[in-house]
């Protein structure tokens, strides 16, 4: 079944796998964020601006400045955003698409992948064919799932399928002249062959103290600002992402609302920050240290009623 063009901005289109009759849905939409929505450190923001220039000033560099005589003249735009979760990679992709005046095609690899050998490469090709047809920006989130290293010691049909998919994608990237942004939390998983085919890699770092202050200002409503200390919140939120900070302010608001209190305070947000940090600590497997206390045999006998 050919891919159908959506009739509204945020509708999905579908494709059926020829072998498995699997319906694949991808989302083509107008960009939901602008550069004003992205709070980044100066280095990363400058890299984003240079990335936009790579597209906007393409003709200036290659034609007027003469770089077409020294570099391959390709209109291909392939970028990679990498870094910790929640640092703004997806928002930045939307913002770049908006700067380009294009819709953004959001691709989830789990929708493309098929258990039937040969279907995944076909599904990939459909995505790029649709992207070319719509002249949109294609955005692959969690791209390490598709750009990971090829299997060198193949032992099963699954290994063969993985390598086949990687080879097809390499060929597609060689020939595709559209706009693509990959994003990953694990750039170390990328195959070097894909690294070479990506024009620009931009790292997204966890926000430093000044950036955290800016993020708190963004996500604390003006009517609550008189009850919160931004400096204190920035000081206790080290190693948190922008998404974590956004979540901490909103969860504090709901906690306050459940108690029928009228305002969110610094303490309310600090409580949510502590809970987010604790959950991440447990998720990482690094449990807090438990202090062991040595006790005497006499003490044990007293506590157990001398049952020994």
The 8 nearest C-alpha neighbors of each residue, nearest first, counted from 0:
[[1, 15, 14, 2, 17, 16, 13, 3],
 [2, 0, 3, 14, 15, 13, 125, 129],
 [1, 3, 14, 13, 12, 0, 4, 129],
 [2, 4, 12, 1, 5, 13, 14, 0],
 [3, 5, 12, 6, 2, 11, 133, 129],
 [6, 4, 10, 7, 12, 11, 3, 8],
 [5, 7, 4, 8, 10, 9, 11, 3],
 [8, 6, 10, 5, 9, 28, 11, 27],
 [7, 9, 28, 29, 10, 6, 27, 5],
 [10, 8, 28, 7, 27, 11, 26, 29],
 [11, 9, 7, 5, 8, 26, 27, 12],
 [10, 12, 26, 25, 24, 5, 27, 9],
 [11, 13, 3, 24, 25, 5, 2, 4],
 [14, 12, 24, 23, 2, 22, 3, 25],
 [13, 15, 23, 2, 22, 0, 1, 16],
 [16, 14, 22, 21, 20, 0, 17, 23],
 [15, 17, 20, 21, 19, 18, 118, 14],
 [18, 16, 20, 19, 15, 118, 21, 0],
 [19, 17, 16, 20, 115, 118, 21, 15],
 [18, 20, 21, 16, 17, 115, 113, 15],
 [21, 19, 16, 15, 17, 18, 22, 14],
 [22, 20, 16, 15, 19, 23, 14, 17],
 [21, 23, 15, 14, 13, 20, 24, 16],
 [22, 24, 13, 14, 110, 21, 15, 111],
 [25, 23, 13, 12, 11, 22, 26, 110],
 [26, 24, 11, 12, 106, 105, 27, 13],
 [25, 27, 11, 105, 104, 28, 10, 9],
 [28, 26, 104, 103, 9, 11, 105, 25],
 [29, 27, 9, 8, 102, 103, 30, 26],
 [28, 30, 102, 8, 103, 31, 9, 27],
 [31, 29, 93, 97, 32, 102, 103, 96],
 [30, 32, 93, 29, 33, 94, 90, 28],
 [33, 31, 94, 93, 30, 36, 90, 34],
 [34, 32, 94, 35, 36, 97, 93, 31],
 [33, 35, 94, 36, 37, 32, 91, 95],
 [36, 34, 33, 37, 38, 32, 94, 91],
 [35, 37, 34, 33, 32, 38, 90, 94],
 [38, 36, 34, 35, 39, 91, 90, 87],
 [39, 37, 36, 214, 210, 40, 213, 35],
 [40, 38, 44, 37, 43, 41, 210, 206],
 [39, 41, 42, 43, 44, 210, 38, 206],
 [42, 40, 44, 43, 45, 39, 46, 38],
 [41, 43, 45, 44, 40, 46, 39, 47],
 [44, 42, 46, 45, 41, 40, 39, 47],
 [43, 45, 47, 41, 46, 42, 39, 40],
 [46, 44, 48, 42, 47, 43, 41, 49],
 [45, 47, 43, 49, 44, 48, 50, 42],
 [48, 46, 50, 44, 45, 49, 43, 51],
 [49, 47, 45, 51, 50, 46, 52, 44],
 [50, 48, 52, 46, 47, 51, 45, 53],
 [49, 51, 47, 53, 48, 52, 46, 54],
 [50, 52, 48, 53, 49, 54, 55, 47],
 [53, 51, 55, 49, 56, 54, 50, 48],
 [54, 52, 50, 51, 57, 56, 55, 49],
 [53, 55, 52, 57, 51, 56, 50, 76],
 [54, 56, 52, 57, 53, 51, 99, 58],
 [57, 55, 59, 52, 58, 54, 53, 60],
 [58, 56, 54, 60, 59, 55, 53, 61],
 [57, 59, 62, 61, 60, 56, 63, 55],
 [60, 58, 63, 56, 57, 62, 61, 64],
 [61, 59, 64, 57, 58, 62, 63, 66],
 [62, 60, 66, 67, 58, 65, 59, 64],
 [61, 63, 65, 58, 59, 64, 60, 67],
 [64, 62, 59, 65, 60, 61, 58, 66],
 [65, 63, 60, 62, 66, 61, 59, 67],
 [66, 64, 62, 61, 67, 63, 68, 60],
 [65, 67, 61, 69, 68, 70, 64, 60],
 [66, 68, 61, 70, 72, 65, 69, 62],
 [69, 67, 66, 70, 65, 71, 61, 72],
 [68, 70, 66, 67, 71, 65, 72, 61],
 [71, 69, 67, 66, 68, 72, 61, 73],
 [70, 72, 73, 67, 69, 68, 66, 61],
 [73, 71, 67, 70, 74, 61, 66, 68],
 [74, 72, 75, 71, 176, 76, 70, 67],
 [73, 75, 176, 76, 72, 177, 57, 54],
 [74, 76, 176, 73, 177, 77, 178, 175],
 [75, 77, 178, 179, 177, 74, 78, 176],
 [78, 76, 179, 197, 198, 180, 178, 75],
 [79, 77, 180, 199, 197, 198, 200, 181],
 [78, 80, 181, 200, 180, 182, 201, 199],
 [81, 79, 182, 201, 202, 88, 200, 181],
 [82, 80, 183, 202, 184, 182, 203, 186],
 [81, 83, 203, 184, 202, 204, 84, 183],
 [82, 84, 184, 86, 85, 204, 205, 203],
 [85, 83, 86, 184, 82, 240, 87, 242],
 [84, 86, 242, 240, 87, 241, 83, 243],
 [85, 87, 240, 241, 84, 203, 205, 83],
 [88, 86, 90, 89, 85, 91, 37, 241],
 [89, 87, 91, 90, 80, 86, 92, 182],
 [88, 90, 92, 91, 87, 93, 140, 182],
 [89, 91, 93, 87, 92, 88, 32, 94],
 [90, 92, 94, 88, 89, 93, 87, 95],
 [93, 91, 89, 95, 94, 90, 96, 88],
 [92, 94, 30, 96, 90, 91, 32, 95],
 [93, 95, 33, 91, 97, 32, 34, 92],
 [96, 94, 98, 92, 97, 93, 91, 99],
 [95, 97, 99, 93, 101, 98, 94, 136],
 [96, 98, 100, 94, 99, 95, 30, 101],
 [97, 99, 95, 96, 100, 94, 51, 33],
 [98, 100, 96, 97, 101, 95, 55, 51],
 [101, 99, 97, 98, 96, 102, 95, 30],
 [102, 100, 135, 96, 99, 97, 136, 103],
 [101, 103, 29, 135, 28, 30, 136, 96],
 [102, 104, 136, 28, 135, 27, 137, 30],
 [103, 105, 27, 137, 26, 138, 136, 106],
 [106, 104, 138, 26, 25, 103, 27, 137],
 [107, 105, 139, 25, 138, 108, 104, 140],
 [106, 108, 109, 110, 139, 140, 105, 111],
 [109, 107, 111, 110, 112, 106, 144, 145],
 [108, 110, 112, 107, 111, 113, 144, 106],
 [111, 109, 108, 23, 107, 112, 24, 106],
 [112, 110, 108, 109, 122, 119, 113, 123],
 [111, 113, 119, 109, 110, 108, 114, 118],
 [114, 112, 115, 119, 118, 111, 116, 19],
 [113, 115, 116, 112, 118, 119, 19, 157],
 [116, 114, 113, 118, 117, 19, 18, 119],
 [115, 117, 118, 160, 114, 119, 113, 156],
 [116, 118, 119, 120, 115, 121, 160, 163],
 [117, 119, 121, 120, 115, 116, 113, 122],
 [118, 120, 112, 122, 113, 121, 117, 111],
 [121, 119, 123, 164, 122, 118, 117, 167],
 [122, 120, 118, 124, 119, 123, 125, 117],
 [121, 123, 119, 125, 124, 120, 111, 118],
 [124, 122, 120, 126, 125, 121, 119, 127],
 [123, 125, 121, 127, 126, 122, 128, 120],
 [126, 124, 128, 122, 123, 127, 129, 121],
 [127, 125, 123, 129, 124, 128, 130, 122],
 [126, 128, 130, 124, 129, 125, 131, 123],
 [129, 127, 125, 131, 130, 126, 124, 132],
 [128, 130, 132, 126, 127, 131, 125, 133],
 [131, 129, 127, 133, 128, 132, 135, 134],
 [130, 132, 134, 128, 129, 133, 127, 177],
 [131, 133, 129, 130, 134, 128, 135, 127],
 [132, 134, 130, 135, 131, 129, 102, 4],
 [135, 133, 131, 132, 130, 136, 177, 101],
 [136, 134, 102, 101, 133, 130, 103, 137],
 [135, 137, 103, 178, 179, 104, 96, 102],
 [138, 136, 179, 104, 103, 178, 135, 180],
 [137, 139, 180, 105, 104, 181, 179, 106],
 [140, 138, 181, 106, 142, 182, 180, 105],
 [139, 141, 182, 142, 181, 138, 183, 107],
 [142, 140, 183, 143, 182, 144, 139, 184],
 [141, 143, 144, 140, 183, 139, 145, 182],
 [144, 142, 146, 147, 145, 141, 189, 183],
 [145, 143, 142, 146, 147, 141, 108, 188],
 [144, 146, 143, 142, 147, 108, 165, 164],
 [147, 145, 143, 189, 144, 142, 190, 193],
 [148, 146, 189, 143, 188, 190, 145, 144],
 [147, 149, 190, 189, 188, 150, 146, 191],
 [148, 150, 162, 151, 147, 190, 165, 161],
 [151, 149, 152, 153, 158, 162, 148, 161],
 [152, 150, 153, 149, 148, 158, 162, 154],
 [153, 151, 150, 154, 158, 149, 155, 159],
 [152, 154, 158, 151, 150, 155, 159, 156],
 [153, 155, 152, 158, 156, 159, 157, 150],
 [156, 154, 157, 158, 153, 159, 160, 152],
 [155, 157, 159, 158, 160, 154, 116, 153],
 [156, 158, 160, 155, 159, 161, 116, 154],
 [159, 157, 161, 155, 153, 156, 160, 150],
 [160, 158, 156, 162, 157, 161, 163, 153],
 [159, 161, 163, 157, 158, 162, 116, 156],
 [162, 160, 158, 164, 163, 159, 157, 165],
 [163, 161, 165, 159, 164, 160, 149, 166],
 [162, 164, 160, 166, 161, 165, 159, 167],
 [163, 165, 120, 167, 161, 162, 166, 160],
 [164, 166, 162, 168, 163, 167, 169, 161],
 [167, 165, 169, 163, 168, 164, 162, 170],
 [166, 168, 164, 170, 169, 165, 163, 171],
 [167, 169, 171, 165, 170, 166, 172, 164],
 [168, 170, 166, 172, 171, 167, 165, 173],
 [171, 169, 173, 167, 168, 172, 166, 174],
 [170, 172, 168, 174, 173, 169, 175, 167],
 [171, 173, 169, 175, 174, 170, 168, 196],
 [174, 172, 170, 171, 175, 169, 196, 176],
 [173, 175, 171, 172, 176, 170, 75, 169],
 [174, 176, 172, 177, 171, 173, 75, 127],
 [177, 175, 75, 74, 174, 178, 76, 73],
 [176, 178, 75, 175, 76, 131, 179, 134],
 [177, 179, 76, 136, 77, 137, 75, 176],
 [180, 178, 137, 77, 136, 138, 76, 78],
 [179, 181, 78, 138, 79, 77, 137, 139],
 [180, 182, 79, 139, 142, 138, 140, 80],
 [183, 181, 80, 140, 79, 142, 81, 141],
 [184, 182, 141, 81, 185, 142, 143, 186],
 [183, 185, 82, 83, 81, 84, 186, 141],
 [186, 184, 187, 183, 188, 143, 81, 82],
 [185, 187, 188, 189, 183, 184, 81, 143],
 [188, 186, 185, 189, 190, 143, 147, 184],
 [187, 189, 147, 186, 185, 143, 148, 190],
 [190, 188, 147, 146, 186, 187, 148, 143],
 [189, 191, 148, 147, 192, 193, 146, 188],
 [192, 190, 194, 193, 189, 195, 148, 196],
 [193, 191, 190, 195, 194, 196, 169, 189],
 [194, 192, 196, 195, 191, 190, 146, 197],
 [193, 195, 191, 197, 192, 196, 190, 189],
 [196, 194, 193, 192, 197, 191, 198, 190],
 [195, 197, 193, 194, 198, 192, 172, 77],
 [196, 198, 77, 194, 195, 78, 199, 193],
 [199, 197, 77, 78, 196, 76, 200, 195],
 [198, 200, 78, 197, 79, 201, 77, 50],
 [201, 199, 79, 78, 80, 202, 198, 197],
 [202, 200, 80, 79, 81, 199, 203, 46],
 [201, 203, 81, 82, 80, 204, 200, 43],
 [204, 202, 82, 81, 86, 201, 43, 205],
 [205, 203, 82, 206, 202, 86, 83, 40],
 [204, 206, 240, 86, 238, 207, 239, 83],
 [207, 205, 210, 211, 204, 240, 208, 241],
 [206, 208, 210, 209, 211, 205, 237, 40],
 [207, 209, 211, 210, 233, 212, 206, 234],
 [210, 208, 212, 211, 207, 213, 233, 206],
 [209, 211, 213, 212, 206, 207, 208, 214],
 [212, 210, 214, 208, 213, 209, 233, 206],
 [211, 213, 209, 215, 210, 233, 214, 229],
 [212, 214, 210, 216, 211, 215, 217, 209],
 [215, 213, 211, 217, 216, 212, 210, 218],
 [214, 216, 218, 212, 217, 213, 219, 211],
 [217, 215, 213, 214, 219, 218, 212, 229],
 [216, 218, 214, 215, 219, 213, 220, 245],
 [217, 219, 215, 216, 245, 220, 214, 248],
 [218, 220, 216, 215, 217, 223, 224, 221],
 [221, 219, 223, 222, 218, 224, 217, 216],
 [220, 222, 224, 223, 219, 225, 216, 217],
 [223, 221, 220, 224, 225, 219, 262, 226],
 [224, 222, 221, 220, 225, 226, 263, 262],
 [225, 223, 221, 226, 227, 222, 220, 219],
 [226, 224, 223, 227, 222, 221, 228, 264],
 [225, 227, 264, 224, 223, 265, 263, 228],
 [228, 226, 265, 264, 224, 225, 229, 223],
 [227, 229, 231, 230, 265, 232, 226, 224],
 [230, 228, 232, 231, 212, 233, 227, 215],
 [231, 229, 233, 232, 228, 234, 212, 208],
 [232, 230, 234, 228, 233, 229, 235, 265],
 [231, 233, 229, 234, 235, 230, 236, 228],
 [234, 232, 230, 236, 212, 231, 211, 235],
 [233, 235, 231, 232, 236, 230, 237, 208],
 [234, 236, 232, 233, 237, 231, 269, 272],
 [237, 235, 233, 239, 234, 232, 238, 272],
 [236, 238, 239, 235, 234, 233, 208, 207],
 [239, 237, 205, 236, 240, 206, 207, 276],
 [240, 238, 237, 236, 243, 205, 244, 241],
 [241, 239, 243, 242, 85, 205, 86, 244],
 [240, 242, 244, 243, 86, 85, 245, 214],
 [241, 243, 85, 245, 240, 244, 246, 86],
 [244, 242, 240, 246, 241, 245, 239, 247],
 [245, 243, 247, 241, 246, 242, 240, 248],
 [244, 246, 242, 243, 248, 247, 218, 241],
 [245, 247, 243, 249, 244, 248, 250, 242],
 [246, 248, 244, 271, 250, 245, 249, 272],
 [249, 247, 251, 246, 245, 250, 268, 252],
 [248, 250, 252, 246, 251, 247, 253, 245],
 [249, 251, 253, 247, 252, 248, 246, 254],
 [252, 250, 254, 248, 268, 249, 267, 253],
 [251, 253, 249, 255, 250, 254, 263, 256],
 [252, 254, 256, 250, 255, 251, 257, 249],
 [255, 253, 251, 257, 252, 256, 250, 258],
 [256, 254, 252, 258, 253, 257, 260, 251],
 [255, 257, 259, 253, 258, 254, 260, 252],
 [256, 258, 254, 255, 259, 253, 260, 252],
 [259, 257, 255, 256, 260, 254, 253, 261],
 [260, 258, 256, 257, 255, 261, 254, 262],
 [259, 261, 255, 258, 256, 262, 257, 263],
 [262, 260, 259, 263, 256, 255, 258, 252],
 [263, 261, 260, 264, 223, 255, 226, 252],
 [264, 262, 252, 267, 223, 255, 226, 251],
 [265, 263, 226, 227, 267, 266, 262, 268],
 [264, 266, 227, 268, 267, 228, 269, 226],
 [267, 265, 269, 264, 268, 270, 227, 263],
 [268, 266, 264, 270, 265, 251, 269, 263],
 [267, 269, 271, 251, 270, 265, 266, 248],
 [270, 268, 272, 266, 271, 267, 265, 273],
 [269, 271, 273, 267, 268, 272, 266, 274],
 [272, 270, 274, 268, 247, 273, 269, 251],
 [273, 271, 269, 275, 270, 274, 247, 276],
 [272, 274, 276, 270, 271, 275, 277, 269],
 [275, 273, 271, 277, 276, 272, 278, 270],
 [276, 274, 272, 278, 277, 273, 271, 279],
 [275, 277, 279, 273, 274, 278, 280, 272],
 [276, 278, 280, 274, 279, 275, 273, 281],
 [277, 279, 281, 275, 280, 276, 282, 274],
 [280, 278, 282, 276, 281, 277, 283, 275],
 [279, 281, 277, 283, 278, 282, 285, 276],
 [280, 282, 278, 284, 283, 279, 286, 285],
 [281, 283, 279, 284, 280, 278, 285, 277],
 [284, 282, 280, 281, 285, 279, 286, 278],
 [285, 283, 281, 282, 286, 280, 279, 287],
 [286, 284, 283, 280, 281, 287, 282, 288],
 [285, 287, 281, 284, 288, 280, 283, 289],
 [288, 286, 289, 285, 280, 281, 277, 284],
 [287, 289, 290, 286, 285, 291, 280, 284],
 [290, 288, 291, 287, 286, 292, 285, 293],
 [289, 291, 288, 292, 287, 293, 286, 294],
 [292, 290, 289, 293, 288, 294, 287, 295],
 [291, 293, 294, 290, 289, 295, 298, 299],
 [294, 292, 291, 295, 296, 290, 298, 299],
 [295, 293, 292, 298, 296, 299, 297, 291],
 [294, 296, 298, 297, 299, 293, 300, 292],
 [295, 297, 299, 298, 300, 294, 301, 293],
 [298, 296, 300, 295, 299, 301, 294, 302],
 [299, 297, 301, 295, 296, 300, 302, 294],
 [300, 298, 296, 302, 301, 297, 303, 295],
 [299, 301, 305, 297, 303, 298, 302, 304],
 [302, 300, 298, 304, 299, 303, 305, 297],
 [301, 303, 299, 300, 304, 298, 305, 297],
 [304, 302, 300, 305, 301, 306, 299, 307],
 [303, 305, 301, 306, 302, 300, 307, 299],
 [304, 306, 300, 303, 307, 301, 302, 299],
 [307, 305, 304, 303, 300, 301, 302, 299],
 [306, 305, 300, 303, 304, 299, 301, 296]]
